[in-house]
Amino acid sequence: MRNSIFLATLLALEPIGAAAQDNAAARSLAATCANCHGTDGRSVTKEVPSLAALPKQQIVAQMRAFKDGSRSATVMHQLAKGFTDQQIELMADYFAARK
């Protein structure tokens, strides 16, 4: 019993970025970005920005701007509309945790 309480406490204290990095749902959502932004958010062209290691709030803000139409784009405004706020947060955590 003591071991399970200790383990639960350790898991509760784990940083969110590390949890998102290992979260299967976050990885799956992030994979939808790979065609344009590269594997793990590391773009291979200068025309498309890398997402890896960007601050979480920057990614969230840009995705929300695409979603609400306040930032113009060729396809991102349409893609962003397909994600919930929770999914955007998960993806942002995932990419922010990449180095």
The 8 nearest C-alpha neighbors of each residue, nearest first, counted from 0:
[[1, 3, 2, 4, 5, 6, 7, 8],
 [2, 0, 4, 3, 5, 6, 7, 8],
 [3, 1, 5, 0, 4, 6, 7, 8],
 [2, 4, 6, 0, 5, 1, 7, 8],
 [5, 3, 7, 1, 6, 2, 8, 0],
 [4, 6, 2, 8, 3, 7, 1, 9],
 [7, 5, 3, 9, 8, 4, 2, 10],
 [8, 6, 4, 10, 5, 9, 3, 11],
 [7, 9, 11, 5, 6, 10, 4, 12],
 [10, 8, 6, 12, 11, 7, 5, 13],
 [9, 11, 7, 13, 12, 8, 6, 5],
 [12, 10, 8, 9, 13, 7, 14, 6],
 [11, 13, 9, 10, 14, 8, 15, 7],
 [14, 12, 10, 11, 15, 9, 18, 17],
 [15, 13, 16, 17, 12, 18, 11, 10],
 [14, 16, 18, 17, 19, 13, 92, 20],
 [17, 15, 19, 96, 18, 14, 92, 20],
 [18, 16, 20, 15, 19, 14, 21, 96],
 [17, 19, 15, 21, 16, 20, 22, 14],
 [20, 18, 22, 93, 16, 21, 17, 92],
 [19, 21, 93, 17, 18, 22, 16, 96],
 [22, 20, 18, 19, 23, 17, 26, 25],
 [21, 23, 19, 25, 24, 20, 18, 26],
 [24, 22, 26, 25, 27, 21, 19, 20],
 [25, 23, 27, 26, 22, 28, 89, 19],
 [24, 26, 28, 22, 89, 27, 23, 90],
 [27, 25, 23, 29, 24, 28, 30, 22],
 [26, 28, 24, 30, 25, 29, 23, 31],
 [27, 29, 25, 30, 26, 31, 24, 90],
 [30, 28, 26, 31, 27, 32, 90, 25],
 [29, 31, 27, 33, 32, 28, 26, 39],
 [32, 30, 29, 28, 33, 27, 34, 35],
 [31, 33, 30, 29, 36, 34, 35, 37],
 [34, 32, 37, 38, 36, 30, 35, 31],
 [35, 33, 32, 37, 36, 31, 38, 30],
 [34, 36, 33, 37, 32, 47, 42, 40],
 [35, 37, 42, 33, 40, 32, 49, 34],
 [38, 36, 33, 42, 41, 40, 35, 34],
 [37, 39, 33, 40, 41, 36, 30, 42],
 [40, 38, 41, 37, 51, 33, 94, 29],
 [41, 39, 50, 51, 37, 36, 38, 49],
 [42, 40, 37, 49, 39, 38, 51, 36],
 [43, 41, 37, 36, 49, 44, 40, 48],
 [42, 44, 37, 41, 45, 36, 47, 49],
 [45, 43, 46, 42, 47, 48, 36, 49],
 [44, 46, 47, 48, 43, 42, 49, 36],
 [47, 45, 44, 48, 42, 43, 49, 35],
 [48, 46, 45, 44, 36, 42, 49, 35],
 [49, 47, 42, 50, 46, 45, 36, 44],
 [50, 48, 42, 41, 40, 51, 36, 47],
 [49, 51, 40, 53, 94, 48, 52, 41],
 [50, 52, 40, 94, 97, 53, 49, 41],
 [51, 53, 95, 97, 98, 94, 96, 54],
 [54, 52, 95, 51, 50, 55, 94, 57],
 [55, 53, 57, 95, 56, 52, 58, 91],
 [54, 56, 91, 95, 58, 57, 92, 59],
 [55, 57, 59, 58, 54, 60, 91, 61],
 [58, 56, 60, 54, 55, 59, 61, 53],
 [57, 59, 61, 55, 56, 60, 91, 62],
 [60, 58, 56, 62, 57, 61, 63, 91],
 [59, 61, 57, 63, 58, 62, 56, 64],
 [60, 62, 64, 58, 63, 59, 57, 65],
 [63, 61, 65, 59, 64, 60, 66, 79],
 [62, 64, 66, 60, 65, 61, 67, 59],
 [65, 63, 61, 69, 70, 67, 66, 62],
 [66, 64, 76, 62, 70, 68, 63, 67],
 [65, 67, 63, 79, 80, 76, 64, 68],
 [66, 68, 64, 65, 69, 63, 76, 70],
 [69, 67, 65, 70, 66, 64, 76, 71],
 [68, 70, 64, 67, 65, 71, 66, 63],
 [71, 69, 65, 64, 68, 72, 61, 76],
 [72, 70, 68, 69, 65, 76, 73, 75],
 [73, 71, 75, 74, 76, 70, 65, 77],
 [72, 74, 75, 71, 76, 77, 78, 65],
 [75, 73, 77, 76, 72, 78, 79, 71],
 [76, 74, 78, 77, 72, 79, 65, 73],
 [75, 77, 65, 79, 66, 74, 78, 72],
 [78, 76, 75, 80, 74, 79, 81, 66],
 [79, 77, 75, 80, 81, 76, 74, 82],
 [80, 78, 66, 81, 76, 77, 82, 75],
 [79, 81, 66, 78, 77, 82, 76, 83],
 [80, 82, 79, 78, 83, 77, 66, 76],
 [83, 81, 79, 80, 86, 87, 84, 78],
 [82, 84, 86, 85, 87, 81, 80, 79],
 [83, 85, 87, 86, 88, 82, 63, 59],
 [84, 86, 88, 83, 87, 89, 82, 90],
 [87, 85, 89, 83, 88, 84, 82, 90],
 [86, 88, 84, 90, 85, 89, 91, 83],
 [87, 89, 91, 85, 86, 90, 92, 84],
 [90, 88, 86, 92, 25, 87, 91, 93],
 [91, 89, 93, 87, 92, 88, 25, 29],
 [90, 92, 55, 88, 94, 93, 89, 58],
 [93, 91, 89, 95, 90, 16, 94, 19],
 [92, 94, 20, 90, 19, 96, 91, 95],
 [93, 95, 51, 97, 91, 96, 92, 52],
 [94, 96, 52, 53, 92, 55, 54, 97],
 [95, 97, 16, 94, 93, 52, 92, 20],
 [98, 96, 52, 51, 94, 95, 93, 39],
 [97, 52, 51, 96, 95, 94, 53, 39]]
